Amino acid sequence: MCAISVKKMLKVELKTHRHRYPFYAGRGLLSLSGHILSRHLPPRSLLVVSDEVVSRLYAEEFLRGLREQGFQPFLYTVKEGEGSKSLANAARLYNAALEAGLDRNSAVTALGGGVAGDLAGFVASTYLRGVPFVQVPTTLLAMVDSSVGGKVAVNHPLGKNLIGTFYQPSLILADLKTLETLPRREYISGLAELLKYGIIRDVKLFTRLEQFLPKHLEEVKSPVGSFASSDNMLKYITRAVMIKGEVVFRDEKESGERRILNFGHTFAHALEAASDFQYYLHGEAVAVGMAMAARLSHLLGLLDARSTERITGLIKRFHVPPPPSGLKVEEVMRAFYYDKKKQGEHPVFILARELGDPFVYKDPPAHLVTAVLEAYLHKGIL
Ligand SMILES: NC(=O)c1ccc[n+]([C@@H]2O[C@H](COP(=O)([O-])OP(=O)(O)OC[C@H]3O[C@@H](n4cnc5c(N)ncnc54)[C@H](O)[C@@H]3O)[C@@H](O)[C@H]2O)c1
């Protein structure tokens, strides 16, 4: 085994009941892609799925690293953005894989954010009834959330992520250097998901973020630069991945505990849907949704004022865009009923009794949900 010379690389072992896989995180891992992949997969043909932005920035270095160790990568690039997570693109990828002669000994790799990851994973899980899948996340959101836990999907005209499977990767390789080129909004979107783990599972992480984020958020530029690849960030990312890994281990298919990972997401999905998915980045909507979930928890007498203030106070520092002008409370309320996570007719929320203690709450009184929405939509209160 070749010695890998990176200053700092952390490894988290993830597992489900039938599968184990590592999450590697460090700076400068892309050029070592071949070394790291070959620990888990013998050299083989690989379909590498990326988007145009990421491909321009990182494909050359990544593919070189693979070729050096005898892999034969075929790069397929899609347009950046949510529109690429489509069945039409999945079909194009099957064609590309067949034309390149990829067989069951081949693998599919995602190089990019959650869009590339979800699309490539869906193709990996269905091509020839499933070939090995490697995630190489390049956004913070993908590193702490979408690359971990095996949910892969494409969108349908009737809704996001409606066509998908659970399919765990063989490994995840996160090079924090790639975060340095992220636009500020994309980075902040990922920070929101990171903060979520502190709120739902780790008060210590929340407290560290409470100390670290306010100054960091004031200083962060676009593109983000070396802030995003600091040692602190490496620790936070691996901690978040451990938390998600533990939750997914206990409930891979989201029949119970995994739902806590959706803290803030019922509000977020409704806000995104009611604004036609055009206004917020997903993580921005999650940031708003988490503040609303905290407020709703407080109105229900569950979360004390101090914890509510700690959560909402920190989220205010994210400076997410103000509410979309003209968006009505009724439009958001209507969107709750199209949420995939609802059970029967009742919207399901993940609320908190205290920091680190989330739980599922079905169908809270509509007037309290309305009050939280009104405060945000009419007065911008988070
Ligand atoms: N599978 C899951 O469990 C899960 C969880 C959360 C979100 N998701 C999905 O993830 C998607 C969102 O992921 P995302 O936020 O990573 O979006 P994304 O993949 O669209 O990436 C965001 C933008 O950043 C650009 N980008 C990516 N890496 C970059 C880099 N290093 N430098 C500069 N620009 C870069 C991309 O080109 C894109 O324009 C959604 O489709 C969502 O449904 C899936």
The ligand as a Gaussian input file, in Angstrom:
#p B3LYP/6-31G(d) Opt

LIG

0 1
 N      -29.410000      12.270000      -0.942000
 C      -29.593000      12.976000       0.142000
 O      -29.635000      12.456000       1.260000
 C      -29.723000      14.461000       0.014000
 C      -29.697000      15.275000       1.157000
 C      -29.740000      16.648000       0.994000
 C      -29.839000      17.185000      -0.286000
 N      -29.880000      16.359000      -1.370000
 C      -29.944000      16.914000      -2.721000
 O      -28.736000      17.624000      -2.951000
 C      -28.978000      18.621000      -3.929000
 C      -28.356000      19.906000      -3.460000
 O      -26.971000      19.687000      -3.322000
 P      -25.932000      20.892000      -3.425000
 O      -26.360000      21.966000      -2.539000
 O      -24.590000      20.289000      -3.260000
 O      -26.205000      21.429000      -4.903000
 P      -25.463000      21.296000      -6.308000
 O      -24.948000      19.950000      -6.553000
 O      -26.430000      21.861000      -7.297000
 O      -24.239000      22.299000      -6.147000
 C      -24.506000      23.660000      -5.922000
 C      -23.773000      24.563000      -6.905000
 O      -22.399000      24.612000      -6.519000
 C      -21.568000      24.316000      -7.629000
 N      -20.400000      23.663000      -7.071000
 C      -20.320000      22.418000      -6.563000
 N      -19.113000      22.221000      -6.024000
 C      -18.415000      23.360000      -6.222000
 C      -17.120000      23.784000      -5.864000
 N      -16.311000      22.991000      -5.151000
 N      -16.714000      25.019000      -6.221000
 C      -17.550000      25.846000      -6.894000
 N      -18.803000      25.529000      -7.237000
 C      -19.220000      24.281000      -6.890000
 C      -22.409000      23.461000      -8.532000
 O      -21.968000      23.551000      -9.874000
 C      -23.783000      24.080000      -8.349000
 O      -23.910000      25.208000      -9.188000
 C      -30.481000      18.714000      -4.107000
 O      -30.833000      18.079000      -5.308000
 C      -31.030000      17.917000      -2.924000
 O      -32.266000      17.304000      -3.212000
 C      -29.816000      15.033000      -1.245000

